[in-house]
Each structure stands twice: as structure tokens, then as C-alpha cells.
Amino acid sequence: MKSRNTISLLSIAAALSVAAGAVLAVRTESAIRSCAARLSKLRADRDDLRSMQKDLDRYVEARRLFETADGSRAMELQEVLSAALPGVKVRDPRDTYAELPEGWVARRQEISLSDVPLNGVMAFVQAAERCRPPWRLMRCIIRGAAAPGTGNVDLTFEVIEKP
């Protein structure tokens, strides 16, 4: 009888051990999945931070270049136009300014040119973009004019400068 009780007790103990092992295995598997998901999120966050750091490094480098540029005031577009298209005058220039941090200003200038040779307009745009600091063409509207090869052009440029 004693051996029968011992076997029964051992069977019950074995069954409880198997059940406890199964419960622990399920909990461990759940914890591993949770840790894996957290690790995956941390890796994604790390990749995002690296991307942001690269962007920041590019912005810092661009700012350094702007800070060290010779003459932080942009050349006037009328001067650039006179060099690229002699005799052409800007009609009704309109300037708008937006204050930027640390004394920088974003200046936007809208100009209209009448009866201008269209083959010279792009030479003017390229000359403006070669200035330091560079003007950037933001908008261009071209309408035909009476004479062949000419047109009426509305251009919007923008420059970042330190007045």
C-alpha cells in the first residue's frame, strides 16, 4: 500500500510539474514576444534618430556655409537681369520678407517682364541662381507676346540673406 501511495504521489507530483512547466513555458514565450516587439520598436526608433541626425548634420553644414559666405546680402535681381538681358527692365517688382532666426531673412521677389526674348529668360534664371547667396526660382508663368520668340514672364524668386 505504501508503494501504491508513493506512486500516486509521484504521479501527482509529476503531473503538477508538467503543468507548472507548461504554464511557465507559455508565460516565457509571451515575455519573449513582448521583448522582441519592444526591441523591434527600439531599432525603428534608433533608425529614425540616425536619419534625423543626418538631416541635422546637413542643416548645420548648410548654416555654416551661409554664415561663412562672402557678403550675406543678395545681389539685386535688376542687376542680374541687366547683365543677362541688357535693356530689359523689371516691371512692378514686389518684395515680401519673412523673419528667420538669428537675424536671417527670407526675401521673396515677384517680377514681371514684358516682351522679353524667351531664350534669355533661362540665362537670367541661371545667373540669379549662381549668385551668392543664391536666388531660387519658386514660380514661373510665361505668356506669349505679339513678336515671335518673345513673351510676358512673371517670375518669383526667393533668397535667404542677412541684411
C-alpha positions as CSV (number, residue, x, y, z in Angstrom):
1,M,0.0,0.0,0.0
2,K,2.8,2.3,0.8
3,S,4.3,1.8,-2.6
4,R,0.9,2.5,-4.2
5,N,0.6,5.8,-2.3
6,T,4.2,6.7,-3.2
7,I,3.5,6.0,-6.9
8,S,0.2,8.0,-6.7
9,L,2.0,10.9,-5.0
10,L,4.8,10.8,-7.5
11,S,2.3,10.7,-10.4
12,I,0.5,13.7,-9.0
13,A,3.8,15.5,-8.4
14,A,4.9,14.7,-12.0
15,A,1.6,15.9,-13.4
16,L,1.9,19.1,-11.3
17,S,5.5,19.6,-12.5
18,V,4.4,19.1,-16.2
19,A,1.5,21.6,-15.7
20,A,3.8,24.1,-14.0
21,G,6.4,23.7,-16.7
22,A,3.7,24.3,-19.4
23,V,2.4,27.4,-17.6
24,L,6.0,28.7,-17.3
25,A,6.7,27.9,-21.0
26,V,3.6,29.9,-22.1
27,R,4.5,32.8,-19.8
28,T,8.1,32.8,-21.0
29,E,7.0,32.7,-24.7
30,S,4.7,35.6,-24.1
31,A,7.5,37.6,-22.4
32,I,9.9,36.8,-25.3
33,R,7.3,38.1,-27.8
34,S,6.9,41.2,-25.7
35,C,10.6,41.8,-25.5
36,A,11.0,41.1,-29.3
37,A,8.3,43.7,-30.1
38,R,10.0,46.2,-27.8
39,L,13.4,45.5,-29.4
40,S,11.9,46.0,-32.8
41,K,10.4,49.3,-31.8
42,L,13.7,50.4,-30.3
43,R,15.5,49.5,-33.5
44,A,13.0,51.5,-35.6
45,D,13.4,54.5,-33.2
46,R,17.2,54.2,-33.5
47,D,16.9,54.2,-37.3
48,D,14.7,57.3,-37.1
49,L,17.1,59.0,-34.8
50,R,20.0,58.3,-37.2
51,S,18.0,59.7,-40.1
52,M,17.2,62.8,-38.0
53,Q,20.9,63.2,-37.1
54,K,21.9,63.0,-40.8
55,D,19.3,65.7,-41.6
56,L,20.5,67.9,-38.7
57,D,24.1,67.5,-39.8
58,R,23.1,68.6,-43.3
59,Y,21.3,71.7,-41.8
60,V,24.2,72.5,-39.6
61,E,26.6,72.3,-42.6
62,A,24.3,74.5,-44.7
63,R,24.1,77.0,-41.9
64,R,27.9,77.0,-41.6
65,L,28.2,77.7,-45.3
66,F,25.6,80.5,-45.1
67,E,27.4,82.0,-42.1
68,T,30.8,82.0,-43.8
69,A,29.5,83.1,-47.2
70,D,31.1,86.3,-48.6
71,G,28.5,89.1,-48.4
72,S,25.3,87.8,-46.9
73,R,23.2,90.3,-48.8
74,A,21.9,89.0,-52.1
75,M,22.6,90.8,-55.4
76,E,19.6,92.7,-56.6
77,L,17.7,90.9,-59.4
78,Q,17.7,94.1,-61.6
79,E,21.5,94.0,-61.6
80,V,21.5,90.3,-62.6
81,L,18.8,91.0,-65.2
82,S,20.8,93.9,-66.7
83,A,23.8,91.6,-67.1
84,A,21.8,88.7,-68.6
85,L,19.3,90.6,-70.7
86,P,20.6,94.2,-71.4
87,G,17.9,96.7,-71.9
88,V,15.2,94.7,-70.2
89,K,13.6,96.3,-67.1
90,V,11.7,94.8,-64.3
91,R,8.1,95.9,-64.4
92,D,6.4,96.3,-61.0
93,P,8.8,94.4,-58.6
94,R,7.2,93.3,-55.3
95,D,9.2,92.2,-52.3
96,T,8.0,90.4,-49.2
97,Y,10.1,89.5,-46.2
98,A,9.8,86.7,-43.6
99,E,11.9,87.0,-40.4
100,L,14.1,83.9,-39.7
101,P,16.1,83.0,-36.6
102,E,19.2,84.9,-35.6
103,G,18.8,87.9,-37.9
104,W,18.3,85.9,-41.2
105,V,15.5,87.0,-43.6
106,A,13.8,85.1,-46.4
107,R,13.1,87.6,-49.1
108,R,10.7,86.8,-51.9
109,Q,10.6,89.0,-55.0
110,E,8.0,88.8,-57.7
111,I,8.9,90.4,-61.0
112,S,7.2,90.8,-64.3
113,L,9.0,91.2,-67.7
114,S,7.2,92.3,-70.8
115,D,8.1,91.4,-74.4
116,V,11.3,89.7,-73.3
117,P,13.2,87.3,-75.5
118,L,12.3,83.9,-74.1
119,N,15.7,82.3,-74.9
120,G,17.3,84.8,-72.5
121,V,14.9,84.2,-69.6
122,M,16.6,80.9,-68.5
123,A,20.0,82.6,-68.8
124,F,18.7,85.2,-66.4
125,V,17.4,82.5,-64.0
126,Q,20.7,80.6,-64.1
127,A,22.6,83.8,-63.4
128,A,20.3,84.5,-60.4
129,E,20.9,81.0,-59.1
130,R,24.7,81.4,-59.4
131,C,24.6,84.5,-57.1
132,R,25.9,84.1,-53.5
133,P,23.6,83.8,-51.6
134,P,21.7,82.2,-54.5
135,W,18.2,83.3,-55.6
136,R,15.9,80.3,-56.1
137,L,13.2,80.3,-58.7
138,M,9.9,79.5,-57.0
139,R,7.3,80.2,-59.7
140,C,7.4,81.0,-63.4
141,I,4.4,82.0,-65.6
142,I,5.1,82.5,-69.3
143,R,2.5,84.1,-71.7
144,G,3.0,84.6,-75.4
145,A,3.6,88.1,-76.8
146,A,3.0,89.5,-80.3
147,A,6.5,89.1,-81.6
148,P,7.8,85.5,-82.2
149,G,10.3,84.3,-79.6
150,T,9.1,86.8,-77.0
151,G,6.7,86.6,-74.1
152,N,5.5,88.2,-71.0
153,V,7.0,86.5,-67.9
154,D,6.1,86.5,-64.3
155,L,8.9,85.1,-62.0
156,T,9.0,84.6,-58.3
157,F,12.4,84.3,-56.7
158,E,13.4,83.6,-53.1
159,V,16.7,84.2,-51.2
160,I,17.8,83.7,-47.6
161,E,20.1,86.6,-46.6
162,K,21.3,88.5,-43.6
163,P,20.7,92.2,-44.2
